[in-house]
Amino acid sequence: MAKVTIIGCGVVGAAIAYELSRQPGLEITLVDQQPPAQGSTGAALGVLMGIVSHKLKGRAWQLRQTSLQRYETLIPELEAITGEKIPYNRHGLVLLATATSQMDQWRELATARKAQGWELDIWEPATLKEKCPQVNVEGLWGAMYSPSDRQIDPVALTQALVKAAEKNGVKSRFDLKVTDLKQLAQENLVADWIIVATALGTKELTTTIETPVDIRPVLGQAIELELPQVLGNPAFQPVITGDDIHIVPITSQESKAELIPESMTNPRNSYRYWVGATVEFADEQGCIQAQGELLEKVKQGAIAFCPELALGSIVKTWSGLRPRPEARPAPIIQKLPGQENIILATGHYRNGVLLAPATAIAVRELLSNQD
Ligand SMILES: Cc1cc2nc3c(=O)[nH]c(=O)nc-3n(C[C@H](O)[C@H](O)[C@H](O)COP(=O)(O)OP(=O)(O)OC[C@H]3O[C@@H](n4cnc5c(N)ncnc54)[C@H](O)[C@@H]3O)c2cc1C
């Protein structure tokens, strides 16, 4: 039995643990310094923007496509194993065009995606108004609708991945801060394989290595709004995105049910939407602090797109830190140079929830190519 230790239990580490737990011949331990999904994952909106991305080929596109395809089988699989519903919005994604040039770009993208077997619809303002009456089409040039992009509750997903992995025999420990990777690797103390899925903890963990893996934080703030009525058509509740602002219909944590109108109500009979997120970089001194005015700008931007949001009351405000690799593309999925038994699965920046299933597959392949 080969021993595998996965360090980090955000959505990425959890996805890897579950994927590897389906392989025979592995003894897997999943460790974190805190309970699952408390890092970046706990702050994410869970929007899975794959088909609408402008990546047409190469690794970036392959990871997106692989993830979206895997999600369709993964969710029913996890629900069957755990017996719990995972809030997974299959209504797609509507991207609002705030500039006429976007419509031209999206027409080209739709043609390219069609050739790849994916559907993207281009909506003129009248169609947008008909499909999504909650949107104020004034000032908009139209929209692109992607029926295959998704949104998922990142915390519920991570918890389900951990539960399913444990059912498949993975051992977990959520009270251990791993401090010295080099020592573990050199002395082979813990495992034949070490998977580093530590996001913002990666730099500290790799400082003893010749070239530490530099992952830096980019802050994001978001809010949850409670509304007295559903926005638009109750039977069609896609994520609506404009100018990088997401309006995300959510199911209540309590019901964890399918996204259907009735289930969007929580026990107090209201409707909830997440709105976010800001993108805030550190200053020259490396300090990073949530700026209230940026969150207000996001909220006002969302209200400009969907005026009824102004009727909502804020029930929750939060922020989190996205793990962004310094001076290299996200994410990093590779063997640590010079350390054949250490695999990095880190630095997913703005798309860790989207890319977690594809990352897990890539890690499994790195492991099995070794044999
Ligand atoms: C506001 C916001 C909105 C976002 N929206 C989206 C979105 O819509 N879609 C999307 O795909 N992505 C989104 N993201 C990005 C997404 O959250 C991240 O890319 C993703 O969560 C990264 O997952 P992870 O498992 O790598 O990291 P994390 O969730 O941060 O997990 C890393 C874990 O490693 C542990 N760890 C670190 N160091 C150590 C150590 N030395 N020893 C033990 N444990 C350690 C930490 O405790 C943590 O639990 C958003 C992020 C933010 C902040």
The ligand as an SDF file (V2000), in Angstrom:
LIG
                    3D

 53 58  0  0  0  0  0  0  0  0999 V2000
  -14.7670   36.2380   -2.0490 C   0  0  0  0  0  0  0  0  0  0  0  0
  -14.2990   35.0690   -2.8780 C   0  0  0  0  0  0  0  0  0  0  0  0
  -15.1020   34.6040   -3.9080 C   0  0  0  0  0  0  0  0  0  0  0  0
  -14.6760   33.5230   -4.6740 C   0  0  0  0  0  0  0  0  0  0  0  0
  -15.5180   33.0470   -5.6350 N   0  0  0  0  0  0  0  0  0  0  0  0
  -15.1470   31.9760   -6.3620 C   0  0  0  0  0  0  0  0  0  0  0  0
  -16.0180   31.4490   -7.3320 C   0  0  0  0  0  0  0  0  0  0  0  0
  -17.1130   31.9610   -7.5350 O   0  0  0  0  0  0  0  0  0  0  0  0
  -15.6130   30.3560   -8.0420 N   0  0  0  0  0  0  0  0  0  0  0  0
  -14.4020   29.7690   -7.8370 C   0  0  0  0  0  0  0  0  0  0  0  0
  -14.0990   28.7810   -8.5120 O   0  0  0  0  0  0  0  0  0  0  0  0
  -13.5450   30.2510   -6.9180 N   0  0  0  0  0  0  0  0  0  0  0  0
  -13.8780   31.3410   -6.1840 C   0  0  0  0  0  0  0  0  0  0  0  0
  -13.0300   31.8560   -5.2590 N   0  0  0  0  0  0  0  0  0  0  0  0
  -11.6690   31.2980   -5.1660 C   0  0  0  0  0  0  0  0  0  0  0  0
  -11.6690   30.0300   -4.3380 C   0  0  0  0  0  0  0  0  0  0  0  0
  -12.2120   30.3060   -3.0800 O   0  0  0  0  0  0  0  0  0  0  0  0
  -10.2430   29.4800   -4.1660 C   0  0  0  0  0  0  0  0  0  0  0  0
   -9.5730   29.4040   -5.4020 O   0  0  0  0  0  0  0  0  0  0  0  0
  -10.3110   28.0670   -3.5630 C   0  0  0  0  0  0  0  0  0  0  0  0
  -11.1210   28.0650   -2.4200 O   0  0  0  0  0  0  0  0  0  0  0  0
   -8.9330   27.5530   -3.2130 C   0  0  0  0  0  0  0  0  0  0  0  0
   -9.1140   26.3220   -2.5700 O   0  0  0  0  0  0  0  0  0  0  0  0
   -7.9430   25.6520   -1.7680 P   0  0  0  0  0  0  0  0  0  0  0  0
   -8.4420   24.3620   -1.2450 O   0  0  0  0  0  0  0  0  0  0  0  0
   -6.7100   25.6330   -2.6070 O   0  0  0  0  0  0  0  0  0  0  0  0
   -7.6270   26.7020   -0.5980 O   0  0  0  0  0  0  0  0  0  0  0  0
   -8.2330   26.9100    0.8590 P   0  0  0  0  0  0  0  0  0  0  0  0
   -9.7000   26.8020    0.8540 O   0  0  0  0  0  0  0  0  0  0  0  0
   -7.6440   28.1730    1.3820 O   0  0  0  0  0  0  0  0  0  0  0  0
   -7.6790   25.6720    1.6770 O   0  0  0  0  0  0  0  0  0  0  0  0
   -6.3070   25.5520    2.0490 C   0  0  0  0  0  0  0  0  0  0  0  0
   -6.2600   24.8300    3.3660 C   0  0  0  0  0  0  0  0  0  0  0  0
   -4.9110   24.5410    3.7010 O   0  0  0  0  0  0  0  0  0  0  0  0
   -4.7560   24.6230    5.0930 C   0  0  0  0  0  0  0  0  0  0  0  0
   -3.3560   24.8280    5.4030 N   0  0  0  0  0  0  0  0  0  0  0  0
   -2.5480   25.7940    4.9270 C   0  0  0  0  0  0  0  0  0  0  0  0
   -1.3000   25.6400    5.4120 N   0  0  0  0  0  0  0  0  0  0  0  0
   -1.3200   24.5580    6.2230 C   0  0  0  0  0  0  0  0  0  0  0  0
   -0.3270   23.8840    7.0080 C   0  0  0  0  0  0  0  0  0  0  0  0
    0.9430   24.3050    7.0610 N   0  0  0  0  0  0  0  0  0  0  0  0
   -0.6780   22.7850    7.7190 N   0  0  0  0  0  0  0  0  0  0  0  0
   -1.9640   22.3360    7.6950 C   0  0  0  0  0  0  0  0  0  0  0  0
   -2.9590   22.9340    6.9560 N   0  0  0  0  0  0  0  0  0  0  0  0
   -2.6290   24.0320    6.2230 C   0  0  0  0  0  0  0  0  0  0  0  0
   -5.6350   25.8050    5.4790 C   0  0  0  0  0  0  0  0  0  0  0  0
   -6.0020   25.7220    6.8480 O   0  0  0  0  0  0  0  0  0  0  0  0
   -6.8210   25.6510    4.5270 C   0  0  0  0  0  0  0  0  0  0  0  0
   -7.8840   24.9370    5.1280 O   0  0  0  0  0  0  0  0  0  0  0  0
  -13.4190   32.9210   -4.4400 C   0  0  0  0  0  0  0  0  0  0  0  0
  -12.6200   33.3880   -3.4010 C   0  0  0  0  0  0  0  0  0  0  0  0
  -13.0510   34.4580   -2.6260 C   0  0  0  0  0  0  0  0  0  0  0  0
  -12.1750   34.9250   -1.4930 C   0  0  0  0  0  0  0  0  0  0  0  0
  1  2  1  0
  2  3  1  0
  2 52  2  0
  3  4  2  0
  4  5  1  0
  4 50  1  0
  5  6  2  0
  6  7  1  0
  6 13  1  0
  7  8  2  0
  7  9  1  0
  9 10  1  0
 10 11  2  0
 10 12  1  0
 12 13  2  0
 13 14  1  0
 14 15  1  0
 14 50  1  0
 15 16  1  0
 16 17  1  0
 16 18  1  0
 18 19  1  0
 18 20  1  0
 20 21  1  0
 20 22  1  0
 22 23  1  0
 23 24  1  0
 24 25  2  0
 24 26  1  0
 24 27  1  0
 27 28  1  0
 28 29  2  0
 28 30  1  0
 28 31  1  0
 31 32  1  0
 32 33  1  0
 33 34  1  0
 33 48  1  0
 34 35  1  0
 35 36  1  0
 35 46  1  0
 36 37  1  0
 36 45  1  0
 37 38  2  0
 38 39  1  0
 39 40  1  0
 39 45  2  0
 40 41  1  0
 40 42  2  0
 42 43  1  0
 43 44  2  0
 44 45  1  0
 46 47  1  0
 46 48  1  0
 48 49  1  0
 50 51  2  0
 51 52  1  0
 52 53  1  0
M  END
$$$$
